[in-house]
Amino acid sequence: MSEETIQIGRWNIPKNLLFEYVKFRVLADDYVMLKPDPSRIVPMSDRERSMRWQMCVQRLMEIHRKICKTINVPYSEEPDDEFYKAFVADTDRRIRRLRNK
């Protein structure tokens, strides 16, 4: 059984990992931009927001490492890394599309 993938550049990324990465990027961005959570009655404190953001960033790094391991590329967050550059550009486009819906 083959896992569904999405092509980014010359790499085939597992769809479930890519979508999980995008989800946590959106959450992390929302915490940084101080977007309110409409489901909460009491607003988050700055400390809670900071802790949630840190958890999201940690999860993003874990997912990124898992993707790199799965597609057999070295983990890197260097702006000039070929895979990282393509990966960030693709996830940025996906997030912009989500926010414009």
C-alpha positions, 0 to 999 in steps of 0.5 A: 500500500503506497501512501499519498504524496504531494510533490514539492520540487523533485520530492514527494512529501507524504500528504498527511505530514505536509498537512500536519505541518501546515496546520501547526504553522497556522496555529503558531502564526495565530499565536504570534499574531495574537489572534483570538480564539473564538471558542474561548470565553476567557482570553489567553494570557501572554504566558499561555499564548507563548507556551502554546506557540513554543509547543507548535514550533517544537511540533513543526521541527519534529514534523520537518525532521520526520519529512526529511527522514522519510524522503531521505534528505538531510534536515536543514533550516538554512535558507539556501538549502534546496529542499527547505527553500522549496518546502517553505515556499510551498507551505507559505502558498498553502497557508495564504490560500487557507487564509484567503478562503 
